């Protein structure tokens, strides 16, 4: 039951993200450090999403991966 709930929630979030991206297709200027980049807002949203997912995975790996008990001797 819990697995189905997580899967359903992930599906709903994915659909919401797709709708959000498809509604934002106009080109925008974005300043990244010392350069200005023109790209569709949808691409900017997807890049931001991917960076957030990667950072979340790294943090989760640090938190949950670093809590292992030392081997018994």
DRENNU-703800 format. One record per residue: residue number from 1; residue in three letters; x, y, z of N, C-alpha, C in turn. Coordinates in pm, whole numbers, plus 50000, padded with zeros to 5 digits. Example, Ala and Ser with C-alpha at 12.3 -4.5 7.8 and 13.67 -1.06 7.14 Angstrom:
<pts>
num  residuo  n_c1  n_c2  n_c3  ca_c1  ca_c2  ca_c3  c_c1  c_c2  c_c3
1  ALA  51319  49431  50780  51230  49550  50780  51320  49670  50780
2  SER  51285  49775  50708  51367  49894  50714  51290  50003  50787
</pts>
This chain:
<pts>
num  residuo  n_c1  n_c2  n_c3  ca_c1  ca_c2  ca_c3  c_c1  c_c2  c_c3
1  UNK  50082  49881  50000  50000  50000  50000  50087  50127  50000
2  UNK  50189  50129  50085  50276  50245  50093  50352  50266  49961
3  UNK  50392  50155  49898  50462  50163  49770  50372  50224  49663
4  UNK  50245  50186  49660  50151  50239  49562  50127  50388  49585
5  UNK  50122  50429  49710  50104  50570  49742  50222  50653  49693
6  UNK  50343  50605  49717  50463  50676  49670  50465  50683  49518
7  UNK  50430  50574  49453  50429  50569  49306  50324  50665  49252
8  UNK  50207  50669  49313  50102  50761  49270  50142  50906  49289
9  UNK  50204  50936  49401  50250  51072  49428  50357  51114  49328
10  UNK  50449  51024  49297  50552  51053  49197  50489  51078  49060
11  UNK  50387  51002  49027  50318  51021  48899  50248  51155  48891
12  UNK  50181  51194  48999  50112  51323  49003  50213  51436  48991
13  UNK  50324  51427  49063  50428  51531  49055  50489  51539  48916
14  UNK  50508  51425  48851  50562  51424  48716  50466  51492  48618
15  UNK  50337  51462  48630  50238  51525  48542  50234  51676  48566
16  UNK  50237  51718  48692  50239  51862  48722  50362  51930  48665
17  UNK  50476  51865  48674  50600  51922  48619  50590  51934  48467
18  UNK  50534  51834  48402  50520  51839  48256  50427  51953  48215
19  UNK  50315  51969  48285  50222  52078  48255  50291  52213  48276
20  UNK  50364  52227  48385  50434  52352  48415  50536  52386  48305
21  UNK  50609  52286  48260  50710  52308  48157  50644  52345  48024
22  UNK  50538  52276  47987  50473  52303  47860  50404  52439  47856
23  UNK  50369  52494  47970  50307  52626  47974  50410  52739  47969
24  UNK  50537  52707  47979  50642  52810  47984  50743  52788  47873
25  UNK  50702  52817  47749  50790  52790  47635  50856  52916  47579
26  UNK  50823  53034  47630  50883  53156  47575  51031  53166  47613
27  UNK  51105  53239  47530  51250  53253  47551  51276  53361  47656
28  UNK  51366  53332  47749  51403  53428  47853  51555  53441  47859
29  UNK  51600  53555  47908  51743  53577  47930  51775  53544  48075
30  UNK  51883  53469  48094  51925  53431  48228  52073  53464  48243
31  UNK  52108  53531  48350  52248  53561  48377  52307  53450  48464
32  UNK  52412  53387  48416  52483  53283  48490  52627  53331  48510
33  UNK  52656  53374  48631  52786  53430  48666  52819  53546  48574
34  UNK  52907  53527  48476  52952  53638  48393  52896  53633  48251
35  UNK  52801  53548  48225  52746  53539  48090  52594  53544  48094
36  UNK  52536  53584  47982  52391  53589  47968  52352  53483  47866
37  UNK  52256  53400  47904  52211  53290  47819  52065  53310  47786
38  UNK  52030  53292  47659  51890  53295  47618  51846  53152  47592
39  UNK  51738  53112  47657  51687  52977  47640  51538  52978  47671
40  UNK  51467  52877  47623  51325  52868  47660  51312  52849  47811
41  UNK  51209  52909  47867  51187  52897  48010  51169  52750  48051
42  UNK  51113  52669  47961  51094  52527  47990  51230  52459  48011
43  UNK  51329  52493  47928  51462  52434  47945  51525  52478  48077
44  UNK  51505  52604  48112  51557  52654  48239  51492  52581  48357
45  UNK  51362  52557  48349  51293  52482  48454  51344  52339  48464
46  UNK  51365  52275  48350  51414  52137  48352  51556  52129  48408
47  UNK  51641  52223  48369  51778  52224  48423  51775  52245  48574
48  UNK  51692  52337  48619  51679  52362  48762  51629  52238  48835
49  UNK  51531  52170  48776  51479  52047  48836  51587  51940  48847
50  UNK  51663  51922  48739  51768  51820  48740  51877  51851  48842
51  UNK  51915  51978  48852  52016  52017  48951  51963  51990  49092
52  UNK  51838  52020  49116  51778  51994  49247  51771  51846  49281
53  UNK  51738  51764  49181  51731  51620  49203  51870  51565  49235
54  UNK  51970  51608  49160  52107  51560  49184  52155  51602  49323
55  UNK  52131  51726  49360  52172  51772  49494  52098  51694  49602
56  UNK  51969  51670  49581  51891  51591  49677  51944  51450  49691
57  UNK  51984  51387  49581  52039  51252  49586  52173  51250  49659
58  UNK  52255  51351  49636  52386  51358  49703  52366  51376  49853
59  UNK  52276  51466  49891  52250  51489  50034  52192  51363  50098
60  UNK  52098  51298  50031  52038  51176  50087  52143  51066  50101
61  UNK  52233  51055  50006  52337  50953  50014  52431  50983  50132
62  UNK  52459  51111  50154  52545  51149  50267  52477  51117  50400
63  UNK  52348  51149  50408  52276  51130  50534  52254  50982  50562
64  UNK  52201  50910  50465  52165  50770  50487  52283  50675  50464
65  UNK  52379  50714  50383  52493  50630  50356  52600  50640  50464
66  UNK  52606  50755  50530  52707  50777  50632  52670  50724  50769
67  UNK  52549  50670  50784  52503  50625  50915  52527  50475  50937
68  UNK  52611  50414  50856  52637  50272  50870  52723  50245  50993
69  UNK  52692  50137  51060  52768  50100  51181  52902  50037  51137
70  UNK  53007  50057  51215  53136  49998  51181  53126  49845  51194
71  UNK  53205  49771  51114  53199  49625  51122  53243  49575  51259
72  UNK  53175  49472  51308  53207  49413  51439  53335  49332  51430
73  UNK  53417  49339  51534  53543  49266  51532  53550  49169  51648
</pts>
